């Protein structure tokens, strides 16, 4: 189970958004069913952040989304984002 989440910060909120997202990564590292949780920033637009996430299964994703640290982070981001996050889910087809 792979999730890609794209978030766009308001121009004046980039540093605050980065701080919240990095804090979330630290918390998520303790989640048992989260296999990969990588934060990226766009090379062409520094206000755009992207998470690449991989979970053991759907139950692990639901557990992640239900944690207090996830809810707290997204509550803190509410007024800092320029638009609603874009979240897409993928099934793995092949890998090396």
MOPAC internal coordinates of N, CA, C and O (Angstrom, degrees):
PM7 1SCF
backbone

  N    0.0000 0     0.00 0     0.00 0    0    0    0
  C    1.4448 1     0.00 0     0.00 0    1    0    0
  C    1.5242 1   107.64 1     0.00 0    2    1    0
  O    1.2310 1   120.81 1   -62.64 1    3    2    1
  N    1.3187 1   116.05 1   117.36 1    3    2    1
  C    1.4632 1   121.96 1   179.91 1    5    3    2
  C    1.5239 1   109.13 1  -117.03 1    6    5    3
  O    1.2310 1   121.20 1   -41.66 1    7    6    5
  N    1.3243 1   115.32 1   138.34 1    7    6    5
  C    1.4565 1   122.41 1   176.03 1    9    7    6
  C    1.5211 1   107.59 1  -125.52 1   10    9    7
  O    1.2310 1   120.82 1   -43.98 1   11   10    9
  N    1.3333 1   116.03 1   136.02 1   11   10    9
  C    1.4560 1   122.03 1   172.53 1   13   11   10
  C    1.5246 1   106.38 1  -119.70 1   14   13   11
  O    1.2310 1   121.05 1   -57.64 1   15   14   13
  N    1.3238 1   115.61 1   122.36 1   15   14   13
  C    1.4663 1   120.97 1  -178.63 1   17   15   14
  C    1.5200 1   108.94 1  -120.61 1   18   17   15
  O    1.2310 1   120.82 1   -53.23 1   19   18   17
  N    1.3255 1   116.05 1   126.77 1   19   18   17
  C    1.4657 1   122.24 1  -179.08 1   21   19   18
  C    1.5233 1   108.37 1  -114.20 1   22   21   19
  O    1.2310 1   120.93 1   -52.63 1   23   22   21
  N    1.3360 1   115.82 1   127.37 1   23   22   21
  C    1.4574 1   121.84 1  -178.87 1   25   23   22
  C    1.5191 1   109.48 1  -126.16 1   26   25   23
  O    1.2310 1   120.41 1   -43.48 1   27   26   25
  N    1.3165 1   116.82 1   136.52 1   27   26   25
  C    1.4667 1   121.66 1   178.97 1   29   27   26
  C    1.5213 1   108.57 1  -116.07 1   30   29   27
  O    1.2310 1   121.00 1   -62.64 1   31   30   29
  N    1.3285 1   115.69 1   117.36 1   31   30   29
  C    1.4616 1   122.00 1   179.34 1   33   31   30
  C    1.5192 1   110.42 1   -80.83 1   34   33   31
  O    1.2310 1   120.90 1   -29.49 1   35   34   33
  N    1.3260 1   115.89 1   150.51 1   35   34   33
  C    1.4620 1   119.70 1   167.96 1   37   35   34
  C    1.5246 1   106.60 1   -63.77 1   38   37   35
  O    1.2310 1   120.04 1   -32.06 1   39   38   37
  N    1.3254 1   117.52 1   147.94 1   39   38   37
  C    1.4692 1   121.68 1  -175.26 1   41   39   38
  C    1.5220 1   112.20 1   -52.90 1   42   41   39
  O    1.2310 1   120.29 1   137.81 1   43   42   41
  N    1.3145 1   117.05 1   -42.19 1   43   42   41
  C    1.4674 1   121.09 1  -177.61 1   45   43   42
  C    1.5307 1   113.01 1   -79.64 1   46   45   43
  O    1.2310 1   120.14 1   176.55 1   47   46   45
  N    1.3298 1   117.35 1    -3.45 1   47   46   45
  C    1.4682 1   121.03 1  -174.92 1   49   47   46
  C    1.5221 1   113.78 1  -113.23 1   50   49   47
  O    1.2310 1   119.84 1  -172.45 1   51   50   49
  N    1.3305 1   117.91 1     7.55 1   51   50   49
  C    1.4641 1   120.41 1  -174.22 1   53   51   50
  C    1.5246 1   113.03 1   -56.46 1   54   53   51
  O    1.2310 1   119.99 1   133.71 1   55   54   53
  N    1.3160 1   117.62 1   -46.29 1   55   54   53
  C    1.4686 1   120.68 1  -177.63 1   57   55   54
  C    1.5228 1   110.82 1   -65.66 1   58   57   55
  O    1.2310 1   120.27 1   139.44 1   59   58   57
  N    1.3199 1   117.09 1   -40.56 1   59   58   57
  C    1.4676 1   120.79 1   179.89 1   61   59   58
  C    1.5253 1   110.81 1   -66.37 1   62   61   59
  O    1.2310 1   120.40 1   138.30 1   63   62   61
  N    1.3259 1   116.84 1   -41.70 1   63   62   61
  C    1.4616 1   120.73 1   178.28 1   65   63   62
  C    1.5221 1   109.91 1   -63.56 1   66   65   63
  O    1.2310 1   120.24 1   134.37 1   67   66   65
  N    1.3211 1   117.14 1   -45.63 1   67   66   65
  C    1.4670 1   120.39 1   178.55 1   69   67   66
  C    1.5264 1   110.91 1   -57.82 1   70   69   67
  O    1.2310 1   120.01 1   136.19 1   71   70   69
  N    1.3008 1   117.58 1   -43.81 1   71   70   69
  C    1.4610 1   121.78 1  -179.71 1   73   71   70
  C    1.5295 1   111.59 1   -61.92 1   74   73   71
  O    1.2310 1   120.40 1   134.18 1   75   74   73
  N    1.3218 1   116.83 1   -45.82 1   75   74   73
  C    1.4682 1   120.64 1   179.36 1   77   75   74
  C    1.5233 1   110.44 1   -63.09 1   78   77   75
  O    1.2310 1   120.26 1   135.75 1   79   78   77
  N    1.3278 1   117.11 1   -44.25 1   79   78   77
  C    1.4600 1   120.63 1  -177.66 1   81   79   78
  C    1.5242 1   111.83 1   -67.16 1   82   81   79
  O    1.2310 1   119.90 1   140.34 1   83   82   81
  N    1.3234 1   117.80 1   -39.66 1   83   82   81
  C    1.4703 1   120.15 1   176.89 1   85   83   82
  C    1.5267 1   110.59 1   -64.99 1   86   85   83
  O    1.2310 1   120.43 1   142.21 1   87   86   85
  N    1.3235 1   116.79 1   -37.79 1   87   86   85
  C    1.4622 1   120.24 1   175.81 1   89   87   86
  C    1.5157 1   111.62 1   -63.26 1   90   89   87
  O    1.2310 1   120.66 1   142.54 1   91   90   89
  N    1.3221 1   116.35 1   -37.46 1   91   90   89
  C    1.4609 1   120.67 1   177.90 1   93   91   90
  C    1.5230 1   110.69 1   -64.92 1   94   93   91
  O    1.2310 1   120.06 1   138.40 1   95   94   93
  N    1.3211 1   117.48 1   -41.60 1   95   94   93
  C    1.4704 1   120.83 1   178.59 1   97   95   94
  C    1.5265 1   110.18 1   -57.40 1   98   97   95
  O    1.2310 1   120.40 1   136.11 1   99   98   97
  N    1.3166 1   116.85 1   -43.89 1   99   98   97
  C    1.4677 1   120.88 1   179.94 1  101   99   98
  C    1.5252 1   110.96 1   -60.14 1  102  101   99
  O    1.2310 1   120.26 1   138.11 1  103  102  101
  N    1.3210 1   117.12 1   -41.89 1  103  102  101
  C    1.4671 1   121.36 1   179.54 1  105  103  102
  C    1.5277 1   111.48 1   -69.20 1  106  105  103
  O    1.2310 1   120.37 1   137.43 1  107  106  105
  N    1.3194 1   116.89 1   -42.57 1  107  106  105
  C    1.4614 1   121.64 1  -176.56 1  109  107  106
  C    1.5233 1   111.02 1   -65.92 1  110  109  107
  O    1.2310 1   119.98 1   154.01 1  111  110  109
  N    1.3104 1   117.65 1   -25.99 1  111  110  109
  C    1.4717 1   120.61 1  -179.83 1  113  111  110
  C    1.5257 1   112.07 1   -59.04 1  114  113  111
  O    1.2310 1   120.20 1   162.08 1  115  114  113
  N    1.3207 1   117.22 1   -17.92 1  115  114  113
  C    1.4652 1   121.67 1   179.89 1  117  115  114
  C    1.5308 1   112.97 1   -90.77 1  118  117  115
  O    1.2310 1   119.84 1   173.91 1  119  118  117
  N    1.3180 1   117.91 1    -6.09 1  119  118  117
  C    1.4613 1   121.17 1  -177.95 1  121  119  118
  C    1.5265 1   110.41 1   -78.31 1  122  121  119
  O    1.2310 1   120.92 1   -51.44 1  123  122  121
  N    1.3128 1   115.84 1   128.56 1  123  122  121
  C    1.4562 1   121.36 1  -174.25 1  125  123  122
  C    1.5331 1   114.19 1   -64.25 1  126  125  123
  O    1.2310 1   119.67 1   137.98 1  127  126  125
  N    1.3155 1   118.24 1   -42.02 1  127  126  125
  C    1.4586 1   120.73 1  -174.42 1  129  127  126
  C    1.5146 1   115.10 1   -89.76 1  130  129  127
  O    1.2310 1   120.08 1  -179.81 1  131  130  129
  N    1.3338 1   117.45 1     0.19 1  131  130  129
  C    1.4598 1   121.03 1   178.44 1  133  131  130
  C    1.5230 1   108.32 1   -89.15 1  134  133  131
  O    1.2310 1   120.35 1   -64.03 1  135  134  133
  N    1.3182 1   116.93 1   115.97 1  135  134  133
  C    1.4618 1   121.96 1  -176.03 1  137  135  134
  C    1.5217 1   112.18 1   -89.98 1  138  137  135
  O    1.2310 1   120.36 1   140.16 1  139  138  137
  N    1.3334 1   116.93 1   -39.84 1  139  138  137
  C    1.4663 1   122.75 1   179.72 1  141  139  138
  C    1.5179 1   107.35 1  -140.73 1  142  141  139
  O    1.2310 1   120.67 1   -43.52 1  143  142  141
  N    1.3285 1   116.33 1   136.48 1  143  142  141
  C    1.4710 1   121.32 1   177.54 1  145  143  142
  C    1.5151 1   106.38 1  -149.93 1  146  145  143
  O    1.2310 1   120.76 1   -89.78 1  147  146  145
  N    1.3270 1   116.14 1    90.22 1  147  146  145
  C    1.4533 1   121.88 1  -171.17 1  149  147  146
  C    1.5215 1   110.44 1  -114.57 1  150  149  147
  O    1.2310 1   121.05 1   -51.44 1  151  150  149
  N    1.3273 1   115.61 1   128.56 1  151  150  149
  C    1.4575 1   122.28 1   178.82 1  153  151  150
  C    1.5257 1   109.54 1   -97.85 1  154  153  151
  O    1.2310 1   120.68 1   -46.71 1  155  154  153
  N    1.3288 1   116.30 1   133.29 1  155  154  153
  C    1.4633 1   122.94 1   179.16 1  157  155  154
  C    1.5239 1   109.42 1  -128.14 1  158  157  155
  O    1.2310 1   120.88 1   -22.07 1  159  158  157
  N    1.3327 1   115.93 1   157.93 1  159  158  157
  C    1.4677 1   122.06 1   172.56 1  161  159  158
  C    1.5284 1   107.44 1  -123.86 1  162  161  159
  O    1.2310 1   120.58 1   -39.72 1  163  162  161
  N    1.3150 1   116.50 1   140.28 1  163  162  161
  C    1.4606 1   122.02 1   179.31 1  165  163  162
  C    1.5298 1   110.83 1   -62.11 1  166  165  163
  O    1.2310 1   120.79 1   -40.96 1  167  166  165
  N    1.3231 1   116.10 1   139.04 1  167  166  165
  C    1.4616 1   121.25 1   175.84 1  169  167  166
  C    1.5222 1   111.68 1   -77.73 1  170  169  167
  O    1.2310 1   120.13 1   159.38 1  171  170  169
  N    1.3237 1   117.36 1   -20.62 1  171  170  169
  C    1.4635 1   120.77 1  -177.70 1  173  171  170
  C    1.5250 1   113.63 1  -103.04 1  174  173  171
  O    1.2310 1   120.14 1   160.29 1  175  174  173
  N    1.3325 1   117.34 1   -19.71 1  175  174  173
  C    1.4650 1   121.43 1   179.62 1  177  175  174
  C    1.5248 1   108.46 1  -142.11 1  178  177  175
  O    1.2310 1   119.62 1   -81.66 1  179  178  177
  N    1.3234 1   118.33 1    98.34 1  179  178  177
  C    1.4644 1   121.30 1  -174.64 1  181  179  178
  C    1.5275 1   114.69 1   -65.22 1  182  181  179
  O    1.2310 1   120.13 1   174.96 1  183  182  181
  N    1.3141 1   117.36 1    -5.04 1  183  182  181
  C    1.4639 1   119.31 1   176.74 1  185  183  182
  C    1.5291 1   111.86 1   -89.00 1  186  185  183
  O    1.2310 1   120.33 1   175.16 1  187  186  185
  N    1.3405 1   116.97 1    -4.84 1  187  186  185
  C    1.4620 1   121.08 1  -177.52 1  189  187  186
  C    1.5291 1   110.16 1  -103.13 1  190  189  187
  O    1.2310 1   121.45 1   -54.34 1  191  190  189
  N    1.3302 1   114.83 1   125.66 1  191  190  189
  C    1.4591 1   123.11 1   177.95 1  193  191  190
  C    1.5216 1   108.52 1  -116.26 1  194  193  191
  O    1.2310 1   120.84 1   -32.53 1  195  194  193
  N    1.3280 1   116.00 1   147.47 1  195  194  193
  C    1.4522 1   120.79 1  -179.72 1  197  195  194
  C    1.5213 1   109.32 1  -135.70 1  198  197  195
  O    1.2310 1   120.90 1   -47.61 1  199  198  197
  N    1.3114 1   115.89 1   132.39 1  199  198  197
  C    1.4583 1   121.75 1   171.63 1  201  199  198
  C    1.5184 1   108.67 1  -103.06 1  202  201  199
  O    1.2310 1   120.81 1   -46.94 1  203  202  201
  N    1.3404 1   116.06 1   133.06 1  203  202  201
  C    1.4577 1   122.18 1   166.96 1  205  203  202
  C    1.5132 1   104.82 1  -108.15 1  206  205  203
  O    1.2310 1   120.94 1   -60.08 1  207  206  205
  N    1.3274 1   115.81 1   119.92 1  207  206  205
  C    1.4582 1   121.01 1  -173.79 1  209  207  206
  C    1.5258 1   109.88 1  -126.46 1  210  209  207
  O    1.2310 1   120.82 1   -39.43 1  211  210  209
  N    1.3231 1   116.03 1   140.57 1  211  210  209
  C    1.4602 1   120.08 1   175.32 1  213  211  210
  C    1.5225 1   108.08 1  -133.75 1  214  213  211
  O    1.2310 1   121.30 1   -47.69 1  215  214  213
  N    1.3300 1   115.12 1   132.31 1  215  214  213
  C    1.4610 1   121.93 1  -176.65 1  217  215  214
  C    1.5182 1   110.21 1  -122.20 1  218  217  215
  O    1.2310 1   121.46 1   -27.67 1  219  218  217
  N    1.3290 1   114.80 1   152.33 1  219  218  217
  C    1.4581 1   121.31 1   179.27 1  221  219  218
  C    1.5311 1   110.34 1   -58.96 1  222  221  219
  O    1.2310 1   120.76 1   138.41 1  223  222  221
  N    1.3321 1   116.15 1   -41.59 1  223  222  221
  C    1.4597 1   121.60 1  -179.33 1  225  223  222
  C    1.5303 1   109.09 1  -165.65 1  226  225  223
  O    1.2310 1   120.75 1     1.19 1  227  226  225
  N    1.3135 1   116.16 1  -178.81 1  227  226  225
  C    1.4608 1   120.89 1  -178.27 1  229  227  226
  C    1.5292 1   111.38 1   -62.78 1  230  229  227
  O    1.2310 1   120.04 1   144.14 1  231  230  229
  N    1.3147 1   117.53 1   -35.86 1  231  230  229
  C    1.4686 1   120.22 1   178.31 1  233  231  230
  C    1.5270 1   110.95 1   -60.21 1  234  233  231
  O    1.2310 1   120.26 1   141.39 1  235  234  233
  N    1.3248 1   117.12 1   -38.61 1  235  234  233
  C    1.4687 1   120.85 1   178.85 1  237  235  234
  C    1.5253 1   110.80 1   -66.74 1  238  237  235
  O    1.2310 1   120.18 1   141.53 1  239  238  237
  N    1.3333 1   117.27 1   -38.47 1  239  238  237
  C    1.4639 1   120.78 1   177.16 1  241  239  238
  C    1.5256 1   110.80 1   -65.33 1  242  241  239
  O    1.2310 1   120.43 1   136.21 1  243  242  241
  N    1.3198 1   116.78 1   -43.79 1  243  242  241
  C    1.4675 1   120.70 1   178.11 1  245  243  242
  C    1.5247 1   109.89 1   -62.41 1  246  245  243
  O    1.2310 1   120.28 1   137.82 1  247  246  245
  N    1.3284 1   117.08 1   -42.18 1  247  246  245
  C    1.4695 1   120.67 1   178.61 1  249  247  246
  C    1.5248 1   110.34 1   -61.69 1  250  249  247
  O    1.2310 1   120.29 1   136.58 1  251  250  249
  N    1.3300 1   117.05 1   -43.42 1  251  250  249
  C    1.4672 1   121.68 1   178.53 1  253  251  250
  C    1.5240 1   110.81 1   -58.67 1  254  253  251
  O    1.2310 1   120.71 1   132.24 1  255  254  253
  N    1.3187 1   116.25 1   -47.76 1  255  254  253
  C    1.4678 1   121.30 1  -177.39 1  257  255  254
  C    1.5235 1   112.88 1   -68.26 1  258  257  255
  O    1.2310 1   120.58 1   164.27 1  259  258  257
  N    1.3206 1   116.49 1   -15.73 1  259  258  257
  C    1.4665 1   121.34 1  -177.78 1  261  259  258
  C    1.5250 1   113.51 1   -97.65 1  262  261  259
  O    1.2310 1   119.91 1   175.93 1  263  262  261
  N    1.3239 1   117.77 1    -4.07 1  263  262  261
  C    1.4631 1   119.76 1  -176.75 1  265  263  262
  C    1.5225 1   111.40 1   -71.20 1  266  265  263
  O    1.2310 1   121.25 1   -26.56 1  267  266  265
  N    1.3190 1   115.22 1   153.44 1  267  266  265
  C    1.4633 1   120.32 1   177.77 1  269  267  266
  C    1.5245 1   111.15 1   -63.06 1  270  269  267
  O    1.2310 1   120.20 1   140.84 1  271  270  269
  N    1.3546 1   117.23 1   -39.16 1  271  270  269
  C    1.4664 1   118.90 1  -178.05 1  273  271  270
  C    1.5288 1   111.59 1   -67.28 1  274  273  271
  O    1.2310 1   119.81 1   145.94 1  275  274  273
  N    1.3275 1   117.96 1   -34.06 1  275  274  273
  C    1.4665 1   120.63 1   176.65 1  277  275  274
  C    1.5280 1   110.17 1   -66.51 1  278  277  275
  O    1.2310 1   120.86 1   131.78 1  279  278  277
  N    1.3179 1   115.96 1   -48.22 1  279  278  277
  C    1.4717 1   120.51 1  -179.79 1  281  279  278
  C    1.5270 1   111.27 1   -61.67 1  282  281  279
  O    1.2310 1   120.54 1   138.38 1  283  282  281
  N    1.3320 1   116.58 1   -41.62 1  283  282  281
  C    1.4663 1   120.73 1  -179.90 1  285  283  282
  C    1.5334 1   110.79 1   -64.78 1  286  285  283
  O    1.2310 1   120.43 1   136.23 1  287  286  285
  N    1.3294 1   116.78 1   -43.77 1  287  286  285
  C    1.4694 1   120.33 1  -179.21 1  289  287  286
  C    1.5226 1   110.57 1   -61.64 1  290  289  287
  O    1.2310 1   120.24 1   132.80 1  291  290  289
  N    1.3191 1   117.14 1   -47.20 1  291  290  289
  C    1.4607 1   118.63 1  -176.95 1  293  291  290
  C    1.5182 1   112.72 1   -72.84 1  294  293  291
  O    1.2310 1   119.97 1   153.29 1  295  294  293
  N    1.3128 1   117.66 1   -26.71 1  295  294  293
  C    1.4681 1   119.56 1   172.17 1  297  295  294
  C    1.5258 1   109.46 1   -66.44 1  298  297  295
  O    1.2310 1   120.44 1   140.72 1  299  298  297
  N    1.3396 1   116.77 1   -39.28 1  299  298  297
  C    1.4635 1   121.55 1   178.71 1  301  299  298
  C    1.5172 1   113.35 1   -68.92 1  302  301  299
  O    1.2310 1   120.52 1   152.96 1  303  302  301
  N    1.3272 1   116.61 1   -27.04 1  303  302  301
  C    1.4681 1   121.39 1  -179.12 1  305  303  302
  C    1.5241 1   113.07 1   -82.46 1  306  305  303
  O    1.2310 1   120.43 1   162.12 1  307  306  305
  N    1.3067 1   116.79 1   -17.88 1  307  306  305
  C    1.4677 1   122.42 1  -171.38 1  309  307  306
  C    1.5286 1   113.75 1   -45.07 1  310  309  307
  O    1.2310 1   120.02 1   129.82 1  311  310  309
  N    1.3170 1   117.57 1   -50.18 1  311  310  309
  C    1.4664 1   121.22 1  -176.65 1  313  311  310
  C    1.5306 1   113.49 1   -91.87 1  314  313  311
  O    1.2310 1   120.33 1  -179.89 1  315  314  313
  N    1.3383 1   116.97 1     0.11 1  315  314  313
  C    1.4622 1   121.17 1  -176.79 1  317  315  314
  C    1.5247 1   113.38 1  -100.32 1  318  317  315
  O    1.2310 1   120.55 1   167.21 1  319  318  317
  N    1.3272 1   116.55 1   -12.79 1  319  318  317
  C    1.4605 1   120.63 1  -176.97 1  321  319  318
  C    1.5201 1   111.19 1   -93.68 1  322  321  319
  O    1.2310 1   121.12 1   -35.52 1  323  322  321
  N    1.3312 1   115.46 1   144.48 1  323  322  321
  C    1.4621 1   121.73 1   179.89 1  325  323  322
  C    1.5236 1   111.85 1   -78.71 1  326  325  323
  O    1.2310 1   121.00 1   157.11 1  327  326  325
  N    1.3267 1   115.70 1   -22.89 1  327  326  325
  C    1.4667 1   120.72 1  -178.80 1  329  327  326
  C    1.5204 1   109.25 1  -155.90 1  330  329  327
  O    1.2310 1   121.10 1   -11.18 1  331  330  329
  N    1.3046 1   115.50 1   168.82 1  331  330  329
  C    1.4603 1   121.24 1   179.15 1  333  331  330
  C    1.5352 1   109.61 1   -65.22 1  334  333  331
  O    1.2310 1   119.54 1   -42.68 1  335  334  333
  N    1.3397 1   118.48 1   137.32 1  335  334  333
  C    1.4659 1   120.16 1   177.63 1  337  335  334
  C    1.5335 1   111.26 1   -58.84 1  338  337  335
  O    1.2310 1   121.05 1   -32.52 1  339  338  337
  N    1.3241 1   115.60 1   147.48 1  339  338  337
  C    1.4618 1   121.97 1   175.34 1  341  339  338
  C    1.5200 1   106.70 1  -104.33 1  342  341  339
  O    1.2310 1   120.83 1   -60.45 1  343  342  341
  N    1.3261 1   116.02 1   119.55 1  343  342  341
  C    1.4611 1   121.02 1  -176.56 1  345  343  342
  C    1.5218 1   108.45 1  -122.58 1  346  345  343
  O    1.2310 1   121.09 1   -54.33 1  347  346  345
  N    1.3329 1   115.52 1   125.67 1  347  346  345
  C    1.4591 1   121.19 1   179.69 1  349  347  346
  C    1.5196 1   109.16 1  -126.12 1  350  349  347
  O    1.2310 1   121.10 1   -36.76 1  351  350  349
  N    1.3358 1   115.51 1   143.24 1  351  350  349
  C    1.4569 1   121.58 1   179.25 1  353  351  350
  C    1.5242 1   108.99 1  -111.94 1  354  353  351
  O    1.2310 1   121.26 1   -37.92 1  355  354  353
  N    1.3328 1   115.20 1   142.08 1  355  354  353
  C    1.4602 1   121.38 1  -176.98 1  357  355  354
  C    1.5250 1   110.39 1  -132.13 1  358  357  355
  O    1.2310 1   121.25 1   -28.96 1  359  358  357
  N    1.3322 1   115.22 1   151.04 1  359  358  357
  C    1.4576 1   122.26 1   169.93 1  361  359  358
  C    1.5209 1   107.33 1  -103.79 1  362  361  359
  O    1.2310 1   120.55 1   -44.63 1  363  362  361
  N    1.3184 1   116.56 1   135.37 1  363  362  361
  C    1.4650 1   120.65 1   178.98 1  365  363  362
  C    1.5226 1   109.63 1   -72.83 1  366  365  363
  O    1.2310 1   120.90 1   -46.25 1  367  366  365
  N    1.3216 1   115.88 1   133.75 1  367  366  365
  C    1.4576 1   121.50 1   178.72 1  369  367  366
  C    1.5219 1   112.63 1  -107.45 1  370  369  367
  O    1.2310 1   120.38 1   144.82 1  371  370  369
  N    1.3395 1   116.88 1   -35.18 1  371  370  369
  C    1.4565 1   120.58 1  -176.21 1  373  371  370
  C    1.5201 1   108.21 1  -161.87 1  374  373  371
  O    1.2310 1   119.93 1   -23.29 1  375  374  373
  N    1.3068 1   117.74 1   156.71 1  375  374  373
  C    1.4684 1   121.48 1  -179.83 1  377  375  374
  C    1.5198 1   109.72 1  -158.30 1  378  377  375
  O    1.2310 1   121.18 1   -14.49 1  379  378  377
  N    1.3341 1   115.35 1   165.51 1  379  378  377
  C    1.4696 1   119.56 1   174.14 1  381  379  378
  C    1.5125 1   108.80 1  -111.56 1  382  381  379
  O    1.2310 1   120.10 1   180.00 1  383  382  381

